[in-house]
Amino acid sequence: SDGTILFLIYLSLSCALGSNSSSLRNDSVIPDMIDVDPARVLGVTYNSSSVGLGNTLTVQETKVQPDVDLSWACTMTTLVMVDPDAPSREIPTERFWRHWLIVNIPPKSNVSSGDVITNYEGPSPPEGTGYHRYVFLAYSQNESIDTDKLNASLPQG
């Protein structure tokens, strides 16, 4: 189906400045997903449409991997996209459903320069489950992550 998706785009990175904690709290990203204010909002673009805090997009609009602006990143970065409302916001038994995971993204570079752990899987909320929040988080890394060990520790599927 071509259901709608509620997108919330947030970032936690130590070298960046700024915050938007009121939106995070209004949409319950704090405390559902994170418990601290992020340093800045992450820039995400589907086709040529920028995604903002709380945008509503369709499944069709989000099928293709988005562009993520990490040009400001001053350290190696991990990027993850999750659905905290899986299978539904009322009963999130699969909270933090992982749609995309890339580690070891070099500073000020494109996500394609990192190590993909989970290929991009566009949102596909089950029918009748209402709006879903899809959250992009970027974290600074102190050192490179050994992807062989990481791949072995992640569940398959």
CORBELGI-V357409 format. One record per residue. RES is the residue in three letters. PHI is phi in whole degrees, 0 to 359 (none if undefined). PSI is psi in whole degrees, 0 to 359 (* if undefined). OMEGA is omega in radians with two decimals (none if undefined). Layout:
# CORBELGI-V357409
[[RES & PHI & PSI & OMEGA] [RES & PHI & PSI & OMEGA]]
This chain:
# CORBELGI-V357409
[[SER & none & 166 & -3.11] [ASP & 253 & 57 & -3.10] [GLY & 290 & 170 & 3.12] [THR & 263 & 156 & -3.08] [ILE & 230 & 135 & 3.04] [LEU & 266 & 119 & -3.11] [PHE & 256 & 135 & 3.02] [LEU & 232 & 125 & -3.04] [ILE & 244 & 119 & -3.09] [TYR & 221 & 165 & -3.06] [LEU & 213 & 145 & 3.00] [SER & 231 & 110 & -3.12] [LEU & 212 & 129 & -2.97] [SER & 293 & 335 & -3.06] [CYS & 271 & 357 & -3.08] [ALA & 261 & 167 & -3.11] [LEU & 239 & 157 & 3.05] [GLY & 102 & 170 & -3.14] [SER & 198 & 159 & 3.06] [ASN & 217 & 57 & -3.01] [SER & 292 & 334 & -3.12] [SER & 294 & 318 & 3.08] [SER & 295 & 320 & 3.12] [LEU & 300 & 318 & -3.13] [ARG & 286 & 320 & 3.13] [ASN & 299 & 322 & -3.13] [ASP & 265 & 9 & 3.08] [SER & 60 & 23 & 2.99] [VAL & 294 & 320 & 2.89] [ILE & 262 & 116 & 0.25] [PRO & 254 & 5 & -3.06] [ASP & 300 & 321 & -3.01] [MET & 246 & 316 & -3.12] [ILE & 226 & 159 & -3.12] [ASP & 242 & 9 & 3.10] [VAL & 229 & 156 & 3.07] [ASP & 290 & 134 & 3.10] [PRO & 286 & 163 & -3.12] [ALA & 285 & 330 & -3.12] [ARG & 196 & 171 & 3.06] [VAL & 270 & 137 & -3.12] [LEU & 274 & 136 & 3.12] [GLY & 274 & 117 & -3.14] [VAL & 233 & 136 & -3.11] [THR & 228 & 126 & 3.00] [TYR & 258 & 122 & -3.00] [ASN & 53 & 238 & 3.11] [SER & 251 & 15 & -3.12] [SER & 261 & 118 & 3.09] [SER & 289 & 142 & 3.11] [VAL & 260 & 129 & 3.13] [GLY & 247 & 182 & -3.13] [LEU & 294 & 116 & 3.07] [GLY & 83 & 13 & 3.08] [ASN & 302 & 148 & 3.01] [THR & 253 & 122 & -3.13] [LEU & 234 & 161 & 3.09] [THR & 266 & 163 & 3.07] [VAL & 302 & 317 & -3.14] [GLN & 301 & 318 & -3.11] [GLU & 293 & 340 & -3.04] [THR & 247 & 15 & -3.12] [LYS & 292 & 324 & -3.07] [VAL & 266 & 141 & 3.14] [GLN & 308 & 132 & -3.13] [PRO & 280 & 166 & 2.95] [ASP & 271 & 137 & 3.13] [VAL & 237 & 125 & -3.11] [ASP & 276 & 108 & 3.06] [LEU & 243 & 21 & -3.07] [SER & 296 & 340 & -3.13] [TRP & 270 & 349 & -3.02] [ALA & 295 & 130 & -3.11] [CYS & 258 & 1 & 3.09] [THR & 222 & 170 & 2.98] [MET & 300 & 148 & -2.97] [THR & 228 & 148 & 2.94] [THR & 251 & 133 & 3.10] [LEU & 242 & 132 & 3.10] [VAL & 223 & 142 & 3.02] [MET & 241 & 126 & -3.11] [VAL & 227 & 159 & 3.03] [ASP & 248 & 103 & 3.14] [PRO & 284 & 358 & -3.06] [ASP & 248 & 26 & -3.13] [ALA & 270 & 134 & -0.07] [PRO & 279 & 345 & 3.07] [SER & 211 & 160 & -3.14] [ARG & 293 & 329 & -3.14] [GLU & 287 & 325 & -3.12] [ILE & 228 & 78 & -3.05] [PRO & 276 & 60 & -3.09] [THR & 293 & 342 & 3.09] [GLU & 248 & 33 & -3.13] [ARG & 311 & 143 & -3.12] [PHE & 73 & 27 & 3.06] [TRP & 304 & 123 & -3.02] [ARG & 274 & 121 & 3.11] [HIS & 257 & 343 & -3.07] [TRP & 191 & 136 & 3.09] [LEU & 212 & 122 & 3.09] [ILE & 229 & 132 & 3.11] [VAL & 242 & 169 & 3.06] [ASN & 58 & 37 & 3.07] [ILE & 283 & 120 & -3.11] [PRO & 298 & 155 & 3.13] [PRO & 304 & 142 & 3.05] [LYS & 54 & 36 & -3.12] [SER & 232 & 180 & -3.12] [ASN & 276 & 152 & 3.14] [VAL & 301 & 335 & -3.14] [SER & 293 & 347 & 3.10] [SER & 276 & 351 & -3.11] [GLY & 269 & 180 & 3.12] [ASP & 263 & 116 & -3.11] [VAL & 281 & 122 & 3.07] [ILE & 263 & 317 & 3.06] [THR & 234 & 119 & 3.08] [ASN & 298 & 152 & 3.13] [TYR & 302 & 127 & 3.06] [GLU & 235 & 108 & -3.10] [GLY & 301 & 156 & 3.12] [PRO & 302 & 140 & 3.09] [SER & 209 & 67 & -3.10] [PRO & 295 & 142 & 3.10] [PRO & 300 & 144 & 3.11] [GLU & 302 & 144 & 3.07] [GLY & 80 & 9 & -3.10] [THR & 257 & 8 & 3.08] [GLY & 72 & 194 & 3.14] [TYR & 292 & 144 & 3.03] [HIS & 241 & 142 & 3.02] [ARG & 267 & 130 & 3.04] [TYR & 244 & 122 & -2.98] [VAL & 242 & 130 & 3.03] [PHE & 259 & 129 & 3.10] [LEU & 233 & 138 & 3.06] [ALA & 238 & 133 & -3.11] [TYR & 236 & 139 & 3.06] [SER & 286 & 144 & 3.11] [GLN & 251 & 138 & 3.06] [ASN & 281 & 333 & -3.11] [GLU & 205 & 170 & 3.12] [SER & 294 & 143 & 3.12] [ILE & 265 & 131 & 3.10] [ASP & 286 & 103 & -3.04] [THR & 290 & 334 & 3.09] [ASP & 297 & 315 & 3.12] [LYS & 292 & 321 & -3.13] [LEU & 295 & 313 & 3.13] [ASN & 301 & 322 & -3.12] [ALA & 290 & 334 & -3.07] [SER & 268 & 348 & -3.12] [LEU & 273 & 141 & 3.09] [PRO & 294 & 149 & 3.11] [GLN & 278 & 152 & 3.03] [GLY & 118 & * & none]]
